[in-house]
Structures are given as C-alpha cells and as structure tokens.
Amino acid sequence: MKTLLGANIEIRNNQQGVSFALYSSQAQKIELCLFDSEDNEKRFAMEKNEQDIWHCWIANIEVGTKYGYRLYPKYGVSLNNPNKLMLDPYAKMVVGKPDLSTANKRAWFLLSDQRDNAKLAPKAMVTHSSNFDWQGDKPLQTPWEHSIIYELHVKGFTQLREDLPQHIRGTYAGLAHPKSIAYLQSLGITAVELLPVNFFVNEPHLQEKRLSNYWGYNPLAMFALEPSYAATDNPMDEFKQAVKALHQAGIEVILDVVFNHTAEGEKDYPTFSQRGIDDQTYYYHDQQGYYYNWTGCGNTLDLSSPQARAWALDCLKYWVEEYHIDGFRFDLATCLGREEPYFNPQGLLFKAIENDPILSRCKMISEPWDLGDGGYQVGNFPSYFAEWNDRYRDDIKRFWLWKSGALGDFAERLAGSSDIYRKGNQLPYKTLNFITAHDGFTLRDLVSYNHKHNFANGEDNRDGRNENYSYNHGIEGLAEGLPVNEKSAVEKQRFLTSVALLRTLLLSNGTPMLLAGDEFGNTQYGNNNAYCQDNQISWLKWRNFNEDLFVATQQAIQLRKKIQSLTMGQWWSAANVSWLNEFGHSLQVADWQDYAGKAMQFLLDDQWLFVINAKDELQNFVLPDGKWEMLVSSHSKMLKGQGLVVETIDFCLLQRK
C-alpha cells in the first residue's frame, strides 16, 4: 500500500489522528515538530521504511495545527541541520513568510548557521478537505479549437476595480464577484490563465529593495495557496468559490505553475524545505556538486528523479481533485523534460501525465524554453501540449509595428505555424498564439514605447528584453504633453495598430491568448519586466478604459466563433483558403517576396474575406468576384463595384452576401 506523503487525517483503531510522512534518503534521523498557538514545540521521532519514507501517526491532532521537520544528517551529509525547521514539500497550507531583508536576518536560514530558527521559519498546517459545496461542478473540457485564453493576475485584475467592495479587491473573492464574472463573459473568453497562486516568498534582493515578487514565480510550497490573495481567513474555500463561479459562467481555470526551480536559490542561500530534506533528490547538480542554473534562479528541480517526479505529479493531481482546476501552464517548461540532463520530448514526466487518468484530461501548456544548453524547444513538446509560440509573437509584431512586409511569415503565423507544428498527428491548437503576456510590454505599451523603461525595478534598466519590436508612433510614452491635435493624431495611429494586432491574434488559426487589460488599453508605463511592481504600475487601470478598443476586441472574438476554419481545429489547405494580392489575384512568388507592398487579402471557406494593409498610407484593393458586406474595419471605404479603399493601417473582415 502506497504511503501518502504530507499530513493526512487518518483513523486507526477507531481513533482519529494524523499520519505524517516525508521522503528523505539523506537523513539519519527525523523528528516531527508540532507547534501550539504560542509556538511551543513538541517533537516526535519518525520511523523509516524501505523506500526512505519517514512516518508517524499522532492521535488527537486538530486541523490547523502547525508542524515542521528537523533532520539529522548521516555521516558525510552536510545539508541536514536539525537546528533549522524544514517545511513539508507536501504542505497544503503554510503560515509565516521569512524576513530576508538583511544579511543578519538571512543568516537564520543558512544551513551553516547553528542557531535554532523554529520561531522564524515558515510552518505547514494540518488541513482537511472541507465540506465545500461544489453543487455538481464538473470539468468543462472546452475543446482546444473553441478555446480563447485570458491571462490575468488575481490581485492585479481587481485591485483597482472601484465598483467592487473594497475589502475584496485584489482577492480570490474579487475574481469570483458577479461583476468580474460578467465582464469576462461579455468579453467572450473561454478560460482564464492565472499567474501563480501557489505559496511564494520574495527573493532576498527584492526584500532588500523593499520590493516584492508580484508575479509569484518564486515558489516555496506548490501544494499551498498564496494567502495574501484571500479576503477571508479561509483562502481554500474562497478560491474554490472563484473556480466554481467561473465554471458556472462557462470559463475554465488554468494555473500557471513553477516546477523548474524553488525559492531556495543557490546552495549557500537560505534553506526552507527541499534542500534541507534531500538536496540530491530534488535538484540537478553538476559533477562538482554545484547546482545547474538553467532557470536563472539559482537552482533547477530534477524531475527525472522518481521521488521529485512523484511530488510534481501528486501536486498537479491535488489541484485538479481539490480545486477542480482545468489545466496548467508550465513556466520554463523545458526543465520538465530534462533527463541526463538534455531535453527528452518523450520524457518520463510527460509519459506519466499522458497516462494518468486525472491529468490526461487537463489542458497542458508549455513555455517551451529554459536558459540551459538546448533550452529552446518550440515545436518539440508532446502532442497533447499547447506551446507558447514566440515565433508568432515576434513575426506578427514585426509585420504590424516594424512594417516588415514579410507576407510569407505573416501568412504562416495566421494559418497556424504549420512550419513548426504540422508533424505527426499534431493539430493547430498546439500553437498558443500571443502578442503580449505578463512578461514584456502590454499592447498599449507596444504602440507607445520604442524602449523599455524599467528603472523602478532597481536594476538601472538592465533587466527585461531589449528587443521588443515595438513602435511609439513618433512620441515616446503616453504623449500627455503634446498639443491636442498632435496627441489626437498619434493616438489615432496607436489605436489603429492596436486593433490590427488584436484582430490578427483573435482571427488566426491556433489557440489565442489575450493579456488582461490589452482589450481596453492598460499600460505599465513602458516597464516590460514588472515582476517586482506590486503597485499601480502593474494593476489594471480600469479608470482609463478605452471602450472603442474593448468593443473591437469583443467583435473579433464573436467573429472568431462564427468562422469554421478557426473553430474546426484543422490545418488550412487550398480547399478552404485562398491567398490573394491587392488586385484579387492569387499571390505569386513575386508577390510573396515584395516587401514594399505590405498588403494582401485572403479568403476563408469561400465566405470570409480578410483585407490587410500594414502601411500608414492609402491602399486600393480589388475584391474577389461576388457581393461583400463589411463586418469590421477601422479605416476603409467600400466603392461601387469590386473596390475597397483602405486609407491607412487596417485589418478588415468582409462576409460574402
């Protein structure tokens, strides 16, 4: 019988108690430590079985009891220190975040330090599955070909929503509020992708600067919810209510998760959990014993290890079973497939997910790169994964913002990036198309800044991408000081470009992902790496709501749902798409290679005509034979006969009458 790791309520001999179990192959002895409300400690010796699982059962333990572990090292092992309380890797609730703001405070969490840090260390809490009323909630299982993903930050989404009760702004309850749900429904998206909601800590360098890891990509307890996003003292049920409310609105919930590194950083950094429990099992090491740092965060989790891989799988299944999560987006996902230590697209973790009856029905999304050798793996993940497609992001931005004129690249991305993904039995959903995400400029900033403005991050503007393929339309920034007529002209061009980018994204083959706030013009004031800005730089600015941009986004989503070739989940072919030049003739080699033209048409299903002008100047089009009705256009005029005049940059959609 498999021993359940973590703290689990268990009845033995008609008496209720808690079974505690922890894996460690490195320890010579382990003590379970229980703490009362005054942090008084009781210790209990644990026994080890043949699988290196240490366990004990304690009667009459109340839900909410705090606990941790003390590990005594075997001879020659230096990374177990019984004076340092270790957090259970399976902790489902955690209390206390370490103060790492000075060298003296960090020293309390160094394994080389011999002082007892139990009063300062984060502690796990005994929990149980509550009697939450799911009211028959079941997985939505929206088909990939019908999915439209909306990436949002739980806090940032509602922190500045003045129409919500103040005490729930920026919380799980704020996300669940009927006004939040109604907004998402009105937009038309089918899934939210939440930035990490796992328990995280702020890195020492951020604490020193009095900043915080706003994005949450520094996890400490992957099974536990982040409590700072809760409006109540019951974050577990509050988050479940949010999931249930979203499901009732037909919206799936996908979690952004971090299984590539932990908050423990480098070997000589503060230790809280896995390093002090079983460093060799959980982390990748080179031949000299140093950590491989393929994440840029000081360490890399070794999921090729059976025990670490089981921990990750158990965690994913817990979120699905306990919180009814519909899928996961994996940060720096190449790390998931590293074995010995190169990326293996048929890796053990991938096979385990595919064969698991719970996880195999979930949506899986990869960020298909990391910082290690061979880290760029776009197109190489198993077929059941969708992948963040940075080729789509960059080619589409270059086409509209840099006026590249690369019609071939533009058409390839529109059609689903078959050059990357059409192999084996893979389908177009695999390309997760995005133009913006949490990492980088917002859409508003893409059309307003030529350069990043990250000085608030405290790194002298060195952090963040230098190559953004953005265009400020002649004025750097939000153009607040310009004369009214000049500002109006700049803002008009920015609006037209924004709409063209949004329509391209939402009317391309594949799975679209929209960054929260792009639909109404949210800005981060040129900060393209706002990971440490838990303030009005990052929070959505609902007061500055561009209604016209929102309506244009709504329209594009509504149209997407009507177009067969965007919802059937199949590759385009000559049977359903015709690529045309501005004269309505089939594009020839010379047309594809004409980088000065920057204009084209294409016809889908012999019904939907897309007309593209990527120039800031007038373009005349001759439409294909037939009668056409204009559905969406920002700046064009139909002529008698088969003519269309597009006065400036535009993405038009017409329907055959």
KAPETA-V458991 format. One record per residue. N is the residue number from 1. RES is the residue in one letter. PHI is phi in whole degrees, 0 to 359 (* if undefined). BURIAL is # if it has 16 or more other C-alpha atoms within 10 Angstrom, else .. Layout:
n,res,phi,burial
N,RES,PHI,BURIAL
N,RES,PHI,BURIAL
This chain:
n,res,phi,burial
1,M,*,.
2,K,289,.
3,T,279,.
4,L,284,.
5,L,280,#
6,G,92,#
7,A,251,#
8,N,228,#
9,I,294,#
10,E,212,.
11,I,264,.
12,R,230,.
13,N,52,.
14,N,63,.
15,Q,234,.
16,Q,276,#
17,G,207,#
18,V,233,#
19,S,268,#
20,F,250,#
21,A,215,#
22,L,217,#
23,Y,271,#
24,S,200,#
25,S,267,#
26,Q,264,#
27,A,281,#
28,Q,267,.
29,K,199,#
30,I,226,#
31,E,242,#
32,L,280,#
33,C,241,#
34,L,254,#
35,F,233,#
36,D,272,.
37,S,296,.
38,E,264,.
39,D,66,.
40,N,288,.
41,E,247,#
42,K,238,.
43,R,246,.
44,F,225,.
45,A,290,.
46,M,248,#
47,E,257,.
48,K,247,#
49,N,260,.
50,E,289,.
51,Q,264,.
52,D,62,.
53,I,259,#
54,W,266,#
55,H,210,#
56,C,199,#
57,W,236,#
58,I,239,.
59,A,281,.
60,N,59,.
61,I,265,.
62,E,276,.
63,V,300,.
64,G,101,.
65,T,295,.
66,K,273,#
67,Y,209,#
68,G,198,#
69,Y,228,#
70,R,244,#
71,L,244,#
72,Y,256,#
73,P,281,#
74,K,290,.
75,Y,299,.
76,G,90,.
77,V,263,.
78,S,253,.
79,L,255,#
80,N,249,#
81,N,220,#
82,P,295,#
83,N,279,#
84,K,245,#
85,L,285,#
86,M,257,#
87,L,275,#
88,D,298,#
89,P,299,#
90,Y,260,#
91,A,300,#
92,K,262,#
93,M,208,#
94,V,229,#
95,V,239,.
96,G,93,.
97,K,244,.
98,P,290,#
99,D,274,#
100,L,240,#
101,S,283,#
102,T,224,.
103,A,299,.
104,N,295,.
105,K,287,.
106,R,292,#
107,A,300,#
108,W,298,#
109,F,249,#
110,L,270,#
111,L,292,#
112,S,282,.
113,D,274,.
114,Q,256,.
115,R,281,.
116,D,280,.
117,N,249,#
118,A,302,#
119,K,288,.
120,L,256,#
121,A,282,#
122,P,296,#
123,K,234,#
124,A,280,#
125,M,235,#
126,V,291,#
127,T,233,#
128,H,220,.
129,S,289,.
130,S,289,.
131,N,271,.
132,F,300,.
133,D,270,.
134,W,283,.
135,Q,53,.
136,G,74,.
137,D,302,.
138,K,226,.
139,P,302,.
140,L,284,#
141,Q,50,.
142,T,299,#
143,P,302,.
144,W,306,#
145,E,291,#
146,H,253,#
147,S,271,#
148,I,227,#
149,I,262,#
150,Y,233,#
151,E,275,#
152,L,219,#
153,H,255,#
154,V,306,#
155,K,288,#
156,G,296,#
157,F,294,#
158,T,239,#
159,Q,303,#
160,L,250,#
161,R,278,#
162,E,287,.
163,D,272,.
164,L,257,#
165,P,306,.
166,Q,301,.
167,H,288,.
168,I,251,#
169,R,295,#
170,G,79,#
171,T,231,#
172,Y,301,#
173,A,296,#
174,G,296,#
175,L,295,#
176,A,278,#
177,H,298,#
178,P,307,.
179,K,289,.
180,S,294,#
181,I,297,#
182,A,298,.
183,Y,297,.
184,L,296,#
185,Q,296,.
186,S,295,.
187,L,290,#
188,G,104,#
189,I,288,#
190,T,246,#
191,A,206,#
192,V,256,#
193,E,249,#
194,L,273,#
195,L,303,#
196,P,313,#
197,V,245,#
198,N,283,#
199,F,299,#
200,F,228,#
201,V,233,#
202,N,273,#
203,E,298,#
204,P,306,#
205,H,292,.
206,L,285,#
207,Q,297,#
208,E,299,.
209,K,269,.
210,R,61,.
211,L,246,#
212,S,220,#
213,N,277,#
214,Y,301,#
215,W,290,#
216,G,84,#
217,Y,272,#
218,N,221,#
219,P,284,#
220,L,245,#
221,A,224,#
222,M,286,#
223,F,276,#
224,A,260,#
225,L,285,#
226,E,285,#
227,P,286,#
228,S,290,.
229,Y,268,#
230,A,259,#
231,A,272,#
232,T,240,#
233,D,269,.
234,N,230,.
235,P,299,#
236,M,296,#
237,D,290,#
238,E,296,#
239,F,291,#
240,K,300,#
241,Q,298,#
242,A,295,#
243,V,298,#
244,K,298,#
245,A,297,#
246,L,295,#
247,H,299,#
248,Q,297,.
249,A,270,.
250,G,80,#
251,I,246,#
252,E,285,#
253,V,239,#
254,I,247,#
255,L,258,#
256,D,278,#
257,V,236,#
258,V,241,#
259,F,246,#
260,N,255,#
261,H,205,#
262,T,233,#
263,A,289,#
264,E,282,#
265,G,62,#
266,E,285,#
267,K,297,#
268,D,262,.
269,Y,266,#
270,P,305,#
271,T,244,#
272,F,233,#
273,S,206,#
274,Q,302,#
275,R,296,#
276,G,279,#
277,I,260,#
278,D,198,#
279,D,303,#
280,Q,291,#
281,T,281,#
282,Y,271,#
283,Y,236,#
284,Y,282,#
285,H,234,#
286,D,272,.
287,Q,292,.
288,Q,269,.
289,G,91,.
290,Y,275,.
291,Y,288,#
292,Y,288,#
293,N,246,#
294,W,277,#
295,T,250,#
296,G,77,.
297,C,243,#
298,G,100,#
299,N,210,#
300,T,223,#
301,L,292,#
302,D,260,#
303,L,275,#
304,S,280,#
305,S,289,#
306,P,304,.
307,Q,288,#
308,A,293,#
309,R,294,#
310,A,297,.
311,W,300,#
312,A,295,#
313,L,294,#
314,D,299,.
315,C,294,#
316,L,301,#
317,K,294,#
318,Y,299,#
319,W,294,#
320,V,289,#
321,E,284,.
322,E,278,.
323,Y,244,#
324,H,61,#
325,I,290,#
326,D,265,#
327,G,179,#
328,F,219,#
329,R,250,#
330,F,261,#
331,D,290,#
332,L,43,#
333,A,287,#
334,T,304,#
335,C,302,#
336,L,296,#
337,G,256,#
338,R,283,#
339,E,218,#
340,E,61,.
341,P,248,#
342,Y,274,.
343,F,295,#
344,N,237,#
345,P,295,#
346,Q,250,.
347,G,296,#
348,L,297,#
349,L,294,#
350,F,297,#
351,K,295,.
352,A,296,.
353,I,296,#
354,E,298,#
355,N,266,.
356,D,275,.
357,P,295,.
358,I,271,.
359,L,284,#
360,S,293,.
361,R,266,#
362,C,269,#
363,K,285,#
364,M,236,#
365,I,231,#
366,S,248,#
367,E,268,#
368,P,277,#
369,W,201,#
370,D,215,#
371,L,263,.
372,G,273,#
373,D,300,.
374,G,70,.
375,G,283,#
376,Y,274,#
377,Q,232,#
378,V,300,#
379,G,92,#
380,N,247,#
381,F,278,#
382,P,308,#
383,S,296,#
384,Y,280,#
385,F,275,#
386,A,271,#
387,E,232,#
388,W,300,#
389,N,257,#
390,D,288,#
391,R,295,#
392,Y,299,#
393,R,309,#
394,D,284,#
395,D,293,#
396,I,291,#
397,K,295,#
398,R,297,#
399,F,294,#
400,W,273,#
401,L,269,#
402,W,259,.
403,K,52,#
404,S,296,#
405,G,73,#
406,A,279,#
407,L,297,#
408,G,296,.
409,D,297,#
410,F,299,#
411,A,295,#
412,E,300,#
413,R,290,#
414,L,303,#
415,A,276,#
416,G,111,#
417,S,56,#
418,S,296,#
419,D,296,.
420,I,258,#
421,Y,247,#
422,R,276,.
423,K,209,.
424,G,61,.
425,N,257,.
426,Q,285,#
427,L,243,#
428,P,298,#
429,Y,303,#
430,K,297,#
431,T,278,#
432,L,274,#
433,N,279,#
434,F,210,#
435,I,250,#
436,T,226,#
437,A,209,#
438,H,304,#
439,D,265,.
440,G,127,#
441,F,292,#
442,T,287,#
443,L,299,#
444,R,302,#
445,D,285,#
446,L,301,#
447,V,262,#
448,S,235,#
449,Y,224,#
450,N,270,#
451,H,226,#
452,K,290,#
453,H,226,#
454,N,252,#
455,F,298,.
456,A,296,.
457,N,283,#
458,G,80,.
459,E,237,.
460,D,55,.
461,N,66,.
462,R,276,.
463,D,278,#
464,G,85,#
465,R,293,.
466,N,272,.
467,E,258,.
468,N,252,#
469,Y,52,#
470,S,261,#
471,Y,210,#
472,N,273,#
473,H,60,#
474,G,102,.
475,I,225,#
476,E,284,.
477,G,101,#
478,L,274,#
479,A,60,#
480,E,292,.
481,G,268,.
482,L,284,.
483,P,303,.
484,V,303,.
485,N,293,.
486,E,292,.
487,K,299,.
488,S,299,.
489,A,294,.
490,V,295,#
491,E,295,#
492,K,297,.
493,Q,293,#
494,R,296,#
495,F,296,#
496,L,299,#
497,T,293,#
498,S,300,#
499,V,295,#
500,A,299,#
501,L,295,#
502,L,295,#
503,R,295,#
504,T,301,#
505,L,302,#
506,L,278,#
507,L,241,#
508,S,260,#
509,N,290,#
510,G,120,#
511,T,256,#
512,P,277,#
513,M,233,#
514,L,253,#
515,L,279,#
516,A,305,#
517,G,99,#
518,D,297,#
519,E,289,#
520,F,230,#
521,G,91,#
522,N,292,#
523,T,244,#
524,Q,245,#
525,Y,57,#
526,G,86,#
527,N,278,#
528,N,257,#
529,N,211,#
530,A,277,#
531,Y,297,#
532,C,247,#
533,Q,247,#
534,D,273,#
535,N,196,.
536,Q,288,.
537,I,295,#
538,S,263,#
539,W,296,#
540,L,294,#
541,K,261,#
542,W,293,#
543,R,295,.
544,N,259,.
545,F,270,.
546,N,271,#
547,E,297,.
548,D,296,.
549,L,293,#
550,F,299,#
551,V,297,.
552,A,298,#
553,T,293,#
554,Q,307,#
555,Q,300,#
556,A,296,#
557,I,294,#
558,Q,298,.
559,L,293,#
560,R,306,#
561,K,291,#
562,K,263,.
563,I,266,.
564,Q,303,.
565,S,288,#
566,L,257,#
567,T,236,#
568,M,265,.
569,G,68,#
570,Q,236,#
571,W,288,#
572,W,284,#
573,S,213,.
574,A,299,.
575,A,286,.
576,N,229,.
577,V,221,#
578,S,235,#
579,W,263,#
580,L,233,#
581,N,272,#
582,E,292,#
583,F,265,#
584,G,83,#
585,H,261,.
586,S,301,.
587,L,295,#
588,Q,256,.
589,V,305,.
590,A,296,.
591,D,293,#
592,W,299,#
593,Q,267,.
594,D,274,.
595,Y,283,.
596,A,272,.
597,G,293,#
598,K,56,#
599,A,216,#
600,M,196,#
601,Q,227,#
602,F,211,#
603,L,246,#
604,L,251,#
605,D,56,.
606,D,53,.
607,Q,225,#
608,W,247,#
609,L,250,#
610,F,258,#
611,V,241,#
612,I,242,#
613,N,232,#
614,A,259,#
615,K,255,#
616,D,272,.
617,E,207,.
618,L,296,.
619,Q,222,#
620,N,269,#
621,F,235,#
622,V,256,#
623,L,278,#
624,P,300,#
625,D,304,.
626,G,124,.
627,K,258,.
628,W,235,#
629,E,246,.
630,M,285,.
631,L,261,.
632,V,220,#
633,S,197,#
634,S,264,#
635,H,198,.
636,S,219,#
637,K,219,.
638,M,284,.
639,L,252,.
640,K,296,.
641,G,84,.
642,Q,247,#
643,G,258,.
644,L,218,#
645,V,250,#
646,V,253,#
647,E,286,#
648,T,202,#
649,I,308,#
650,D,196,#
651,F,235,#
652,C,256,#
653,L,229,#
654,L,239,#
655,Q,238,#
656,R,292,.
657,K,283,.
